[in-house]
Amino acid sequence: MPRRKYAWEKLSDDQLLKQRLSSLRVKVEGTWLEDCLGTLNEELQARGIRVRPHAWISSEWFSPADVPGIAIPFYLAHPRLMKLEKKMMLEVEGSTWSECMAILRHEAGHAVQHAYQLQRRRRWQQLFGPSSKHYPLYYRPNPASRRYVQHLRRWYAQSHPDEDFAETFAVWLRPRSNWRTRYAGWAALKKLEYVDELMGEIAGKRPPATTRERVDPLSKLSQTLGEHYQKKQAFYAFKPPKTYDRDLYRLFSGDRRHRRAQPASIFIRRHRAQIRQLVARWTGCSARRGANGSRYETPARTGAHASGLRASGLDRRIHREANQRMENGIRRREHLACGWP
């Protein structure tokens, strides 16, 4: 099906940021998102779950309370909007098939919970906690915890009981996830086994909640894209702790005598693979490019670049020392890194 043309496609970024969200008029229908939702429904059908979450375009990912549906962020509905999202936020959450499906499975967990009001069950509350618990603005996860499954980035299951259930459901739903083997010996296995038992119980049963309400649809959002990104950037703003400055000066020199030496930012970038491995070893982050590990690499590299530090001396000697000091530093600062929003 040919992609629909929009007048704002040819606008510059500055011009596009002045457009209201409601004027974008993008929809799920006719886009790759429709195929993703079709795959999600096939997975639910294969499990005997009768809930078919309805989806609509909004400003972000969410599943409203008591509504068995999924809101999808507007930027995923068009390549031009993805490009703007990348420029404004440095990443495009859900832009690949695998990542979009991972998020959809998570949101489907919320939709199923809402459709059957599963949070009211005593066993659900015993395993996941009270759904009425206040949602924190930020949370401090424990990367080494085995009480929670690991599905979406940043150990999202640890943020709230509802997210714990949604993440557990997503792991259970994903085809060929092999969760019994993957989580053998983990406390999280009890949650997965409960979800497996619970879904078997409701399989084939019509859900009590069947509303098709759409909360905050794109057509009702009057703010401009500029206002939207201003708020989003402020919310996700990150200020590296001063700890990094101290450690960077222990590794690199700011003395003018070394001004012709290789910049520390280039050195860190050159050895980022080894640094990621060290971060992954002590924090539990993924060492893959673009995953959790990159979040921990960025502050050090940015700080080194901003400070104008230089890698003085022989590259091999500094590399060996940097590895040792970085490893020791990560051990000391693990609790700080894990507390990032």
N, C-alpha and C positions, 0 to 999 in steps of 0.2 A: 504494500500500500504506500503510495507516494506521501512524503512528509508534508504536512500542511505548512504553508508559507505565512509569515507574520511580518507586519510592517516594521517592527522593532529589530528584526534580525540584522539589518544593515546599519543600525545606529552605533555610534562610538560608545565606549564604556561610560564616559561622562554623561552622554545623552540617555543611555539606557538606565543609569542609576536614578534619573529623574522620573522615570516611568513608575506608575503605581502598580502594585502587585496585581490588583484586579484587572488592569488593562492588558496583562499578558495573555489571558484567555487560553492557557495551555490545559490539556486534558490528558487523562491516562489512555483513553481510547486512541488507537492508531499509533501508539509508540511502543518501544521495546518493553516498557513497564507492563503492558497488557500481557505479553508473553510470560513475564516473570510471575504475574498473578495467576495465570493459567497453570503454570507449573506448581505453584503453591497449592492451588485447589486440587490438583491431581494427587499431591502428597497427602493432603487431608483426606481425600476420598479413599486413598489406599489404606488409610488407618481406620476407616469407618466413621470418621468425624463429620457430622452433618453441617457444621458451621462453614459458611463460605463468606469470609470477610469482604464487605464492600470497601472500595477504595476511592479516594478523591485527592485532588491536589490542594495543598495548603502551604504553609511557610516552612514546615519542618516535619520530621517523623514523629508520629504519636498515635496512640489508640485511646480515645476518650473513655472515661469511666462509664460503665454501664452501656457502652456502645460496641457491638462486635464488628468494628470496622477499623480501617487503617488509613491515616493521612500520610501522604507522600510529599516530600519537598518539591517545590515547583521546578527547581533547576534540573532535576532528573528528566524532565519532560522534553528538553530541547538542548542540542549541543551548544548553542550560543549561550544559553544560561549556565551550562556546566563550565564553559570557559570563563565566564564572569565569576562564578563561585570559586573557581580555582585561583583566580587573581586576588579575590578579596579574602579568602580563608585559607589559601595555600593547599587545600585538599578538597576533594569532592566525594563526600561520604555516600557510598552506595552506587558509585558510577560504573562498577564492573558487575557482570552477571553474578559472580560468586558472592560478592559483598552485598549486593542488593537482595539476593536470596537469603543470605544469613540474617539480614535485618528484617526481611519479611517474615521469616520463620519466628523470629523473636516477637514481632508485633502480632503475629497470629496467636502466639501464646497468650498475650493480653486479650485478644478478641475472644478466644475460647474461654478464658477466665471470666470475662464479662458476660458472655452468652449463658454460661451455666452457673454463674455466681459461686465459683469454686472456693473463693476466699472465705466463705462462711463455714466451710467444713472444719471440724476440729482437728483432724489429722493434718490438713493443709496448713493450719495455723501453727501446729506443733513443729512441723518441718521447716516452714518458710518464715514464720513470724506473722504478726498482725498486719493486714493490708492497710489498716488505718494509721499505721506509723507515719510520722511526718517525713515528707520527702526532703532530704538535705540538699542545700545548694551545691555543696561539694562533699566528697566522701574520701576517706583514707583507706584504700584497700590493702590487704595483705597478700602479696603475690604468691607466697608459699602456702597459703591456705588450701586444704583439700576438702573443705566443707562446701565449696561452691564449684560448679562446672565453669569451664572457660570456653566461651563462645565468641561474643563480641569483644572488641578491644577494651583495655583499661579495667579488666576484671569487673565488668558492669554488674554481674550478679550480686556483688557485695554492696551495692548502693541502696537497695530497698527490697523488702520481701516480695513485692510484685515483680521486680526485675529479676529476682532470684528464680521465681517460678517461670517467667517468660524465657530466661536463658536455659533453664533445665528442659523446658518443653521444646525449645529449638534444637537442642542437642538430641533429644529423643526423636524428634520428627525427621531430622535430616537423613535421607537414604544412605545406607551403608555406613552409618556413623560408628558402629561397633562399640557402643557406649559401655556395654558390660565389661569388655576387655579394657577399654581405654581408662575407665574409672574404677577398676578393680582395686580394692584396698582403700579407696577414698570414702570419706564420710558422705560425700555428694552422691554416692551410689544409692543410698537409701532414698534420696529425693527422686532420682531417675526411676527406681523401681516403683515408687509410689505413683509417679506420673504414668508409667506403663500400666499399672493396675487401674488407675483412675480413668485413663482414656479407654481402657477395655470396658469399664463399667458404663461410660456414657456413649460408647460406640453405637450408632444407629438410632440414638434418641434425639428427638427434636429439641433444640435449645429453647429455654423459656424466654430469653430475650432475643427478639428478632428485628428490632428497630433498624432502619436504614438511615438514621440521622447522620448528617455531615456537619461536624463541628469546625468552625473557622475555615470554610471553603475559600479558595483563592478569590472568587468573585466578590467576597465580602470584605477583603482586606484592602483598606484604603491607603496604607502607608506606602511610601516610595521604596524602591529597591535600595536607594541610598540610606534611608532611615533604617530599613531592615538590617543592612550590613553594619551600620554604625552601632546598633544595639548588639548585634551578634559578635562583632569584634570586641566590644567592651566586655561582654560576658566571658569570652574565651581568652581574654588578655592574660599573658603570662609574663611575670617578672622573675628572672632567675635569681635565686638567693645569693647573697654575697659570698657564700661558701665557695662558689665556683671561682670568684676572683682570687681568693687566697690560694686555692690549689693550682690555678693557672700560673700564678707568679712563682710557684714552687717548681713548676715544670719548664716554664719558658722565661725568657729575659725581656725586660722592657728597656734595658740600657741602650742608649744611642750608639754605643760601640758596636752593637750587633744589628744596626739598621739595614745593613746589606744582606743579612742572613734571610733564610726562607721564612715567610710569615707563618706564625703558629696556626692560623686558620687553614692554610694550604697543607701543613703537616698533618693536622687532624683529619682533613678531608682525604688525604692520601692513605692514611692508615685506619679509615673508618670501619673497615671490615673487622679488623682485630679489636677495635674499641667496642663495636657492637657485640662481639662475642663475649667480651669481659662484662659488659652491661647485662647481657642475657644470662650469664652464669650466676651473677649475684642478685639480680632483681626478678628473674623469672620472665623478663620481657622477651618478645620474639626478636631474634637477631636478623630477621629479614628486612630488606630495604623497604621503607614506607610503612612498616608496621610499628609496634610499640617502641622498638629500639631506636628509631629515628627521633622520637620525641625526647629521648635522653641525650642524644648526640647534639641536638641543635643548640641548647644553651651554652655548652662549652665552646662549640665552634663559633657561635655568634659573639660570645664574650671575648674570645681570642681575637677575632677580627676587629671588634670595636675598640679593643685596647691597644691594637697595633703591636701585639707581642710577636717575638721572633724566635725561631728554633735555632739557637746558636749552637756551634760545635758540630760534631759528626752526627749525621742522620741516624746511623745504627745505634750509637750510644744513647742518644735521646729517646729513640724508639724503645729500647730496652728499659730505660728508666721510666718512661711514660707509662709503659705497660704495668710495671710494678706499682707505681704511685696511683695510677688510675684504679687498679684492682683494689688497693688498700682504701682509696678514697670512696669507692663504690660501696665497700663493706660498711664504712662509717655512715654514709649518707643514704642508705637504702630506705630508711623511714621517711626521709625528705622527698625522695623521688616518687615514692608510692603515694604521697599525699597530693600530688598534682591533680588539678581538676581535669 
